[in-house]
């Protein structure tokens, strides 16, 4: 259930902005807390400039928002690198 909510939030974040930013900044998580229920392999490709499932472009703000959301879970260490 938590994973579904997290993925729904991720998709909503994609649809909020369509900036044409292009860089190699990606979401990297060094560790995941118990409640995060995610793995780094599930986040591979979540980078600025990538195309989301709905066709929008991932912005730096989207990546930073996802990092902040994941860091809400104790023991999770995610950042934009």
Secondary structure, DSSP 8 states (H G I E B T S, - for coil): -HHHHHHHHHHHHHHH---------BEEEEE--TTT---HHHHTT-BTT-B-TTS-B--HHHHHHHHHHHHTSTT-EEEE-
